[in-house]
């Protein structure tokens, strides 16, 4: 019944570069007794930042709400989320120019392993009010150059039930497992924003609603956009690309399986989607997948594409009437001039792009992702051509 107390002191210089003093500094003490070995993890904060963390460790949920009063983040110092940050019952307002870094990692549980680094919203909202001059960044906390484009560093942003006033303007969300997950009748509006380098889905909606405009979604490990179990979705002047993988740029479904093999109950909800003046392409011959469960009491998938660049081929065998709901669309053949350089993730329009001047004006959408004014004959996608005279 003997005890041994070990006191550890850490000396941190928060002004050192991240390569010397990262946001979270880690070490461990290894205790060996006979054939047994215990490891005590040591962690400390290494930068001058605003840290958001639970009371115990990275698996603890930190609910930042104290009542229903809104919380504003506007400090020039970054905000570092250690583990799971919950917004339950209030609104988080992130002002222009704010940087948010999420510390992820792998936690081994009793029956599964998971990445706890996430932002979770329920009965509240997150409002990221970036501007063209001062955008907002939400990403993992590894800022070294070798981690700049590494996906899966943190979980992502999860919008749960009764989360209805979510807004992301001029916001870049990158390097997570997911970009944004909108679930359980939540609502989100996304404009002038980028979702990139997700190891799974870029934008996911399940029985939710979303408004997306002037935004770019790329480098997802699975579908760029996946709308499941119904919902209401509108996309204008946006670009969703899926290069180098088999998953489509866009997938839409009106059902939800209740078991892994989809042999049990199948739940359905109507799905309504309108996509206008956008680009949905990739390296596969089919970049749209619509999977509709009809059953004995069908809830249908209702979709309309207007002035949109798509890429489909064999998809037409299952939906030969697809172009009845695709007005003035262009079916990209994979070889025509479209983007500047997909290998460099430069999805601005090529000087000879077939997407130029192929859209129609939409009230309220006057500029593009970079703030360029839309012409009276605007271009498809999130970028207005830099070569337009």
N, C-alpha and C positions, 0 to 999 in steps of 0.2 A: 504493500500500500504506500510505497514511497512516491513522491512527486518531484518533478524537476521543472522549474520555471526558467524559460529562456526569454530574455528581453532583447528585441531586435530594434535597432535604430537605423533609420535610413536618412541619407543626406541627398537632397534633391536641389538642383539648380534649375528652376522652371524657365530660365531664359536661354538654356542650351537648345540647340536645334533638335528636332524630333529624332534624328538619327542617333543622338546621344542620350536624350531624355524623352521617350515617347509619352503619349498621353497617359498610358497605364504602364507602370514599371513592375515587372514580375521577377520573382525569385522563389526559391523553396528551401525548406529545411528537411533533410532526410534523417529519420530516426530509425536506427537498426537495433533490434534486441533479439539475440538468438537467430532464429530463422524468420522472424517477423520484421517487416519494414513498413513504416508509416511515412507519408509525405505531407508536410504542412505547407500549403501554398501561401506565399507572401505577395501582397500587391500594394502599390502605393500610386498616388497620382503624380505625374511628372511634368505638367505644364501649368502655366498661369491661365486657367480656363474656368468656365462655369460647369461644374460637374453635377450630374443628375444621377442619383443612385439609390438603391434600396438600403434597408437597414443592415443586411447581413452579407450577401455576396451577389455574384452576377446573376443568380437565378431568382433573386427577390424582385418583386414588382414594386416600382416606385410610382404611386399615384400623385401627380403634381398638383391636383386640384384640392383646394381648401374651400369647400362650398361651391357656389355657382359663379363667383366673380371671375372674369376673364384674366388670363395670365399673358403678359407680353414679354417677348424676348427681343431685345434691341441692343444688347451689349456688344461692343466691337470685339470683345474677347469671345472665342468660340464656345459653344455649348457642347459638352461631351456627355453622351448618354451611356451609362455603364449598366448593361443588362437590359431589362424591360422597363420602358417608361410608359405609363398609362395615363391617358387623359379621360377620366371618368367623371362626367357631370359638369364640365366647364369647357370654355373655349381657350385654346392656345393660339395666340396671335404672334407670328414670326415676322418681324419687320424686315424691310429691304436691307440687303447687304449682310445678313446674318449667316454664319456658318454653323452647321450642326453635324457633329461627328458621332457615330454610334460604334461603341466597342462591342464587337461580337466575339465569337469563339464557339467551340464545341463543348457541350455539357453532356456527360454520360449519365443517363437516368437509369431507373430500375429496369425499364422495358424498352427504352429508345434513347437515341442521342439527338440533340437538337441545338440550334443556334439561338440563344436567348436575346441577342441584340435586336430589339425591335421597338417600334412606336405603335401603341395600341390605343384606339379611340373608341369609346362607347358612351352614349348619351352625352356627347360633347362634340367638339370639332377641332380641326387644325386648319388654320388660315395662314398660308405662306404668301405674304404680300411683297414679293420681289418686284423689281423694276428693271428696265432695260439697262440702266446705268449701274444698278446695284442689285444683281440677282442673288438668289438664295441657293445654297448648296447643302444637300443632305446626303451623307455618304459614310463609309466606314472611317475609322480613326487612323488607319495606316496611310499616311500621306507621302511616304517615301516613293521616289519615282518608279521603283520596281513593283509597287502595288497600285499604280495609277489606273490600270485597266483590269484588275483582278476581280472577277465576280464572286458572289457568295460570301463576302466578308461579314455581312450582318443579315438579319432576316428580311426586313422591309417595313413598310407602313401598312398597318392593318386597320381598316375602318369597319367597325362592327355595328350592331343594331342601334337605331335611333341616332346615328351620326349623320346629320343631313346638311350641314352648312360648310362642308370641307372645300377649301379653295387652294389651288396651287398656281400661282402666277409667277412667271419668270423664275422657275425653280428647276434645278437639276438634281435628280435623284439617281444615284449610281452605286454600282458595285455590291448590290444586295442579292439575296436569293430571289426576292421579288422586288418589283418597284412599288406599286400600290395594289393592295387587295381591298376591293370594296364588296362587303358582304352584308347579308341580312337586312335588306331594305335601306342601306346607306345611300348617300348621295355625294358625288364629288364633281367639282368643276376644275378643269385643267386647261390652262392657256399659256402660250409662250414658254413651254416647259419641255424638258428632256428627261426621258426615262431610259437608262442605258446600262449595259454590262450587268444584267440580271442573270444569275445562273439558271433560273427557271422562267417565270412569266414576267413580262414587262408590266402590263396592266391587266388585272383580273377583276371581273365583276360577276357576282352571283346573286340573282334576284335583287339587283340594285339599280341605280340610275347614274349615268355619267354624261357630262358635257365636255368634249375635248375639242380644242381649236388651236391652230398655230403651234402644234407640238410635234415632237420627233421622238419616236420609240425605235430603238435598234439594239443590236447585240444582246438579244435574249437567248438563253439556252433552250427555251421551248417557244411557245407561241408569243408573238409580240403583244397581241391583244386576245384575251380569251373571255368571252361573255357566256355564262352558263346559267341554267335554271331560270331563264327568263330575265326580264328587266326592261328598262327603257334607256336607250343609248343614242347619242348624237355625236357625230364627229365631223368637223369642218376644217378644211385647209390643214390637214395633218399628214405626216409621212410615217408609215410603219413598214419597216424593212426586215427581212429575214434571210440573211445570206450565210451560207456555210453550214446550215442545219436542215433537217428534214421537216421540222414543224412549220406550219403555215404562219403567215403574218397575222391572219385573223381567223379565229374559230368562234362559231356561235352555236349555242344549243338551247333548247327549251326545257331540259329535264335534268334531274338529279338522281343518281343511283344511291340506294341505301346500303349497298354492300359492294365489296370490291369487284366482284365478277358481274355485277348488274343483273343478278338472277332473281332478286327479291322485288320489293316495292319500288316503283319508279315514280317519282314525284315530278309534276310538270307545272310550268307557269308560262304565260305568253311572253314572247320576246319581241320587242319593237326596236328596230335599229334603222337610223338614217345616216348615211355617210355621203358627204358632199365635198367636191373639190379636193380630194385627198389622193394619196398614192399608197397602194398596198401591193408591194412586190417583193421578190427575193430570188434566190438561186434555183428554186424548184419550179416545175412547170405549173403547179397549182399552189397558190398562196392564199386561197380562201377555202375554208371548210365549214359547211353548214350541216349540222346533224340534228334532225328533227324527229322527236318521238311523237307518233300519232296515236297509237293505242285506241282504246274504246271511247275515250273521252278526250279528244285531242286538244292541245293548246298549241297553236301554230307559231312559227317563226315568221314575222312580217318584217321585211327588209326593203329598203330602197337605196340604191346607189345613184348619185347624180354627179356627172362630170368628174369621174374618178378613174385613175389609172389602176388597173388590176392585172393580175396574171393568173389565168386559169386555162386548163386544157382538158384533162380527163374528168375534171369536176363536172363538165357539161354532160357527161354520160348519165349522171344521176340527177342532174337538174338541167335538162335541155331548155327550159323556159327561163333560165336565169336572167338573160338579157331583157326580158320583159319588164324587169324591175331594175334595170341598170341603164339609166338615161344618159346618152351622150358619153358613155364610158369608152376607154381605150384599153384593149387587151394587149399588154406588153409582151413582146416576143422574146425578150431576153437579150437582143442584140442591138436594137435601136438606141440611139443616144438618149440618155436620161439624166444620170448623175455625173458630177465631176470625177469622183474616184471612190468607188465602193470599197476598194481594198484599204483605203486610208480613212474610211468612215466619213468621207466628205459627201454629204447627200444634198449639197446645193445643186441646182440645175446646170447641166452642161450648156455650153453656148449654142448647141444645136438640139437641145432637149425637146422631145416630142410632147412634153408636159407644158410647154410655154403657151400662154394665152388660151388655154383650153378650159378654164373655169368660168363661173359666173359670179358677179358680186353678191355678197351676203351682207345684209344690214348689220352694223356693229363690228364687222371685221374689216379694218381699214389698213392694217399693216401685217408684216410677216414675223417670223420668229426673231429676226434680227432688227426689227423696227423699220424695215423698208416699207414704203407705202405701196399698197396694192393698186394696180392700174385698173382702168375701166374694163380691161380684158385680162383678168388676173391669171396667174399660173396655178397649176395643181400643186398640192403639197404645202409644206410648212414654209418653204422659201419662195420668195419672188425672185425671179432671175436677176443676177447681178449684171448680166450682159444685155438686158432689155434696154432698148433705145427709146 
